[in-house]
Amino acid sequence: MSQKKVKLAIIGLGNMGSAHLNTVNNMPNMDVVAVCDNDPKRLEGITEKYEIPTFECHKELLASGIAEAILICTPHYDHTSIGIDVLNAGIHVIVEKPISVHKNDCEKLIAAHTNKDQVFAAMFNQRTNPHYIKLKAMLEKGELGELRRVNWIITDWFRTAQYYKSGGWRATWSGEGGGVLMNQCPHQLDLMTWLFGVPSSVRADVNFGKYHDIEVEDDVTAFLTYPCGATGVFITTTGEAPGTNRLEVVGTQGKVVIEGSDGIKFIRNEEDSQVFCDTTDQGFATPSIWNVDIPVRGSGKQHLGILENFADVILNGADLIAPAEEGINSVELANAMIYSGLKNETVSFPIDGDAYEAMLKGLIANSTHVKETVETKVADLANTY
């Protein structure tokens, strides 16, 4: 007996949509039964090559009844409107990152998920990375003790001027709603909230068009504080080569370092550092340590793993790796960093979604890419909102 497969349609055939089309075609528990893109050139040859119908309007695709699940791979702003239409149509949906551009749109999208029999997932493929899975397990078991500090340097996102010229929606407030935080770093921001929770406040130094001729952020250094008293630093840019991807987590029981695709380095305190600090009779002593190499290898199944899990949830009721509802956390964190940079002030959580949306609309109104279509202009964004 052949295995039952989820009938999936893909909306958006840009870089990611095209990649997912090829991935799903090799999956045992899912088939692509249709694709949709509002650019007819991207649909040329699809029917002949894959023997599936094509649509230029997502509403026509939904009305056709051909698909039981939808993968949304459109530019960011459309994630919200199309996602709501899919959910209202009673169809399972998985949305590429970020789930929306700003907090208010996230809330609108999540609110549309009223039928809990519908599977609603996000493409947070880094949650399949065994390094982060192991770290999450260590944190949940208390193996690091009380969290003290998190440092993530994620600067291996180098992008050229040609990259930003490759699409009119790239690196614009109206197209992406941000830069490195909204395009490259949603995965790391998701992991930050998945692993360590939502911070209580953030103060960010954000540079807009520092290394490229773009209007959005391409260099960010953010300082975070957590409700437990721990602090964090998040550094990212698309203008640095060679880049670094190094996560360092310090607790009272030791320090974990994840860098590269090899194992996790765990420098473990034999005694809790705070207990040692409070009880030792020596002035310059430190706890004895064990150097532990945790043999984790590779990066996991990534996009394939998320898609396999999405299908498994639909077919067999498996646990969902990346619920879309959790996507609001990474979006709110990105929004807070951008808002902090523009206002030059510390931003507390939860952020004011209305204030951020108003600022974003002002940025779009002043954008050189859409000025001719916008009626309202904002003279001084930083002082208005």
C-alpha positions in Angstrom: 0.0 0.0 0.0 1.4 3.4 -1.0 1.9 6.0 1.8 -0.7 8.7 2.1 0.7 12.1 1.1 -0.3 15.7 2.0 -1.4 17.6 -1.0 0.6 20.9 -0.8 0.4 24.0 -2.9 3.2 26.6 -2.8 2.3 30.4 -3.1 5.4 32.4 -4.2 8.0 31.0 -6.5 11.0 33.2 -5.7 14.2 31.8 -4.4 12.7 30.0 -1.4 9.5 28.9 -3.1 11.4 27.3 -5.9 13.8 25.6 -3.5 10.9 24.2 -1.5 9.2 22.9 -4.7 12.3 20.7 -5.5 12.5 19.6 -1.8 8.9 18.5 -1.5 9.1 16.6 -4.8 11.4 14.2 -3.1 9.4 13.7 0.1 7.6 10.5 0.9 4.8 12.1 2.8 4.0 15.2 0.8 3.4 16.1 -2.9 3.2 19.6 -4.6 -0.2 19.6 -6.4 -0.2 23.3 -7.5 1.8 26.5 -7.4 0.8 30.1 -7.5 2.7 33.3 -8.3 1.5 36.7 -9.5 4.4 36.9 -11.9 3.4 34.7 -14.9 7.0 34.4 -16.0 7.8 32.4 -12.9 5.0 29.9 -13.9 6.4 29.3 -17.4 7.2 25.6 -17.9 5.9 24.5 -14.4 2.9 22.6 -15.8 5.1 20.7 -18.3 7.9 19.9 -15.9 5.9 19.0 -12.8 2.5 18.1 -14.3 0.7 20.4 -11.9 -1.7 23.4 -12.5 -0.6 27.0 -11.9 -2.4 30.0 -10.6 -1.7 33.7 -10.7 -4.1 34.5 -7.9 -4.0 32.8 -4.5 -7.7 33.2 -4.0 -8.4 31.2 -7.1 -6.0 28.5 -5.8 -7.9 28.3 -2.5 -11.2 28.2 -4.3 -10.1 25.3 -6.5 -10.0 22.9 -3.5 -7.0 21.2 -5.0 -4.7 21.5 -1.9 -5.1 20.5 1.7 -2.1 22.5 2.8 -0.4 25.7 1.7 3.2 26.9 2.0 3.5 30.7 1.8 6.8 32.0 0.3 5.9 35.5 -0.8 7.4 38.8 0.2 7.0 39.5 3.9 3.9 41.7 4.0 1.9 39.2 2.1 2.4 36.6 4.8 -0.3 38.2 6.9 -3.0 38.8 4.3 -2.5 35.5 2.4 -2.1 33.6 5.7 -5.4 34.9 6.9 -7.1 33.9 3.7 -5.7 30.4 3.9 -6.8 30.0 7.5 -10.2 31.3 6.7 -10.5 28.7 3.9 -9.9 25.9 6.5 -6.6 24.8 4.9 -3.4 23.9 6.8 -0.7 26.5 6.4 3.0 26.8 6.9 4.5 30.3 6.4 8.1 31.3 5.7 9.9 33.5 8.1 9.1 36.0 9.4 5.4 35.2 9.9 4.6 38.9 9.6 6.5 42.2 9.4 5.4 43.7 12.7 3.7 42.8 15.9 0.2 44.0 15.0 0.1 42.0 11.8 1.4 38.9 13.8 -1.6 39.3 16.1 -4.0 39.6 13.3 -2.6 36.5 11.6 -2.6 34.5 14.8 -6.2 35.6 15.6 -7.3 34.0 12.4 -6.2 30.6 13.6 -9.5 29.8 15.3 -9.8 26.2 14.1 -7.2 24.3 16.1 -7.7 21.2 13.9 -5.8 23.3 11.2 -2.0 22.9 11.4 -0.4 26.4 11.5 3.4 26.2 11.3 6.3 28.5 10.6 9.5 27.7 8.7 11.9 27.9 11.6 14.3 25.3 10.3 17.1 26.1 12.8 15.0 24.4 15.4 16.0 21.1 13.7 19.7 21.8 14.3 21.0 19.3 16.9 23.2 21.9 18.6 20.3 24.1 19.5 18.1 21.1 20.4 20.8 19.9 22.8 21.2 23.3 24.3 17.5 23.7 24.9 17.5 20.3 26.7 20.4 21.4 28.8 18.7 24.6 29.8 15.4 22.9 30.6 17.2 20.4 32.8 19.0 23.2 34.6 22.5 21.9 33.6 23.8 25.5 33.2 22.3 26.6 36.5 20.9 30.1 36.7 21.3 32.0 33.4 23.7 34.9 33.6 24.7 36.0 30.1 24.0 35.3 26.4 26.3 36.5 23.6 25.4 35.8 19.9 27.7 37.2 17.2 26.0 36.3 13.9 27.8 38.2 11.2 28.2 35.6 8.5 25.4 37.1 6.5 27.6 39.1 4.0 25.6 40.4 1.1 26.8 42.4 -1.9 25.4 45.4 -3.6 24.2 43.1 -6.4 22.2 41.1 -4.0 20.2 44.1 -2.9 19.7 45.0 -6.6 18.3 41.6 -7.4 14.7 42.4 -6.3 12.8 45.7 -6.0 11.3 44.6 -2.7 14.6 43.9 -1.1 16.0 46.2 1.7 13.0 48.5 1.6 10.6 49.4 4.4 7.7 48.8 2.0 9.0 45.5 0.7 10.7 43.7 3.6 9.8 46.0 6.5 13.5 45.9 7.6 16.9 44.6 6.7 19.2 42.1 8.3 16.8 41.6 11.3 13.8 40.9 9.1 15.4 38.9 6.3 18.6 37.1 7.5 18.2 36.9 11.3 14.6 35.8 12.0 16.0 32.3 12.6 18.5 33.5 15.3 15.9 35.8 16.8 13.5 32.8 17.0 16.2 30.7 18.7 16.9 33.5 21.1 13.3 33.5 22.3 12.9 29.7 22.0 16.0 29.1 24.1 16.1 32.0 26.6 12.6 33.5 26.5 11.4 37.0 25.7 13.7 39.7 27.3 12.3 42.4 29.5 14.0 45.3 27.6 16.4 46.0 24.7 18.7 48.9 23.8 20.1 48.7 20.3 22.6 50.6 18.2 21.2 50.2 14.6 22.8 51.5 11.5 20.7 52.0 8.4 22.6 51.6 5.0 26.0 51.6 6.8 27.6 49.3 4.2 25.2 49.3 1.4 23.1 51.8 -0.5 19.8 50.7 1.2 17.3 52.4 3.5 17.0 49.6 6.1 19.4 48.3 8.8 22.5 46.4 7.8 24.4 46.6 11.1 23.0 46.0 14.6 24.4 45.7 18.1 21.7 45.1 20.7 21.9 44.8 24.5 19.2 42.7 26.2 18.0 42.3 29.7 16.0 39.3 30.9 13.4 39.1 33.7 15.8 36.7 35.6 18.5 39.4 35.7 20.6 37.9 32.9 21.9 40.1 30.1 22.5 39.4 26.4 24.3 40.9 23.5 23.2 40.3 19.9 25.4 41.4 17.0 24.6 41.1 13.4 25.4 42.6 10.0 25.4 42.0 6.3 28.6 44.0 5.8 31.3 41.9 7.5 33.6 39.4 5.9 34.8 37.0 7.0 31.8 36.6 9.3 31.3 34.8 12.6 28.5 32.6 14.0 29.3 32.1 17.7 26.8 31.6 20.5 28.1 31.8 24.1 25.8 31.0 27.0 26.9 31.4 30.6 25.1 30.1 33.7 26.2 29.6 37.3 27.0 26.0 36.4 29.2 26.7 33.5 29.5 28.0 29.9 28.4 26.6 26.6 30.0 27.7 23.3 28.5 26.8 19.9 30.6 27.8 16.9 30.7 25.9 13.6 29.1 22.6 12.8 31.1 20.4 15.2 30.4 19.7 18.8 29.3 21.8 21.7 31.9 23.0 24.2 30.7 22.9 27.8 33.0 24.3 30.4 31.3 23.0 33.5 31.7 24.3 37.0 32.1 21.5 39.6 30.3 23.9 42.0 27.7 26.5 41.3 29.6 29.8 40.8 27.2 31.8 43.0 27.4 29.3 45.8 31.2 29.2 45.5 31.3 33.0 45.5 29.3 33.2 48.7 31.0 30.4 50.7 34.7 30.3 49.8 37.2 31.8 52.2 39.6 32.6 49.3 39.7 36.0 47.6 40.9 35.0 44.1 39.7 31.4 43.8 37.4 30.1 41.0 35.4 26.9 40.9 37.1 23.9 39.5 36.0 23.0 36.0 35.5 20.1 33.7 36.0 20.6 29.9 33.2 18.6 28.3 33.0 18.2 24.5 29.5 17.2 23.6 29.7 15.3 20.3 26.9 16.9 18.3 27.5 17.0 14.5 25.8 18.5 11.5 23.0 20.9 11.1 20.0 18.6 11.1 17.3 18.3 8.4 16.7 22.0 8.3 13.8 22.9 5.8 13.2 19.3 5.0 12.8 18.5 8.7 10.2 21.2 9.2 8.3 20.1 6.1 8.4 16.4 7.1 7.2 17.4 10.6 4.4 19.6 9.1 3.2 16.6 7.0 3.5 14.3 10.0 1.4 16.5 12.2 -1.3 16.6 9.5 -1.2 12.9 8.8 -0.5 11.4 12.2 -1.0 14.1 14.9 2.7 14.4 15.7 4.0 17.3 17.9 4.6 20.5 15.9 8.3 21.6 16.0 7.6 25.3 15.0 4.1 26.6 15.8 3.4 29.7 13.9 2.0 31.4 17.0 5.5 31.4 18.5 6.7 33.5 15.5 5.4 36.7 17.1 8.3 36.5 19.6 11.1 36.9 17.0 9.1 39.6 15.1 8.5 41.6 18.3 12.2 41.3 19.2 13.3 42.6 15.8 10.7 45.4 16.0 12.0 46.4 19.4 15.6 46.6 18.1 14.7 48.7 15.1 12.5 51.0 17.3 15.2 51.4 19.9 17.7 52.3 17.2 15.4 54.9 15.6 14.3 56.4 18.9 17.7 56.0 20.6 16.1 54.7 23.8 15.6 51.5 25.7 12.4 49.6 24.7 10.5 47.5 27.2 8.5 44.4 26.5 5.8 44.0 25.5 6.3 46.7 22.9 3.6 49.1 21.8 2.5 47.5 18.6 0.5 50.6 17.5 3.4 52.9 18.0 5.7 50.7 16.0 3.2 50.2 13.2 2.8 54.0 13.0 6.6 54.5 12.8 6.8 51.8 10.1 4.1 53.5 8.0 6.0 56.8 8.4 9.2 55.1 7.1 7.3 53.7 4.2 5.8 57.1 3.4 9.3 58.6 3.3 10.8 55.8 1.3 12.2 56.8 -2.0 10.8 53.6 -3.4 7.1 54.4 -2.8 6.9 58.2 -2.5 4.9 58.6 -5.6 2.1 56.3 -4.3 1.9 57.6 -0.8 -0.3 60.6 0.1 0.9 61.3 3.6 4.5 62.3 4.3 6.2 62.3 7.7 8.9 65.0 8.2 10.6 63.9 11.4 10.0 60.2 12.3 12.1 60.1 15.4 10.3 63.0 17.0 6.8 62.2 15.8 6.2 58.7 17.2 
